[in-house]
Amino acid sequence: MRFRNIVWVAGALGLACEQNPAAPSSAGATHTYDVVADFSTTSNSDTSVWSYRYQIGFARDGNYLLLSGYGPDVIEQWTPIDPGAWRAQGYLPAIGVNATTSDDSIIGTGLTWPRGAMLVHPNYDGLVVLTWRSPSAAVVTVEFSFTSLHRVCGDGIDWFVEHNSDTATMGSGSLDPGGSTGTRRLTGVRVQAGDRINFIVGPRAGYACDSTQLTATITTG
Ligand SMILES: [Ca+2]
């Protein structure tokens, strides 16, 4: 069973894409939270500004589990360096940033994880969730993009952006392999202290080849 998983996913992991779009410029009292620039390999909790989460099943009810550990991929072999990620049981779901000095890949799969990029990957049985938690009441601007890193395999992914849960879905769609939303902007989003904005990827159908680049910035002010 373990070997079967290795082959299936190896055949599914894909190729690189656009770089992170420029974050909105800060001016005056504004502050920009950037999921890549702010990425932490040590902090992931209910009170973290950014948290790395998942859902078993596909209910977007706002109750998402924290990925329990940060570390290497125990199934796939990344080269030249495993960038590491927040993972469940050392594999999937996964959320990480390639902070190494090079692009990294899984040999024979066609998948490249670009240097400086956030990669997220759901498991077969649920969602992977990147969460921003508002420290205070504010009106914010949200910019994001989802890009499938696999151009040659799999069935693509589903994506969602929501305010706390699916009762306030702010954007959603599906991407074919290699597809991208491009950078999208939501303005005038009112949040209260403790509110969450969730960026979510689901497997669509199969979870093979579902590595997805995610960019997200939230600007207050
Ligand atoms: Ca898929």
Residues whose N, C-alpha, C, O or C-beta is under 5 A from the ligand:
A	BS01	CA	G154 D155 G156 I157 P203 R204 A205 G206 Y207 A208 D210
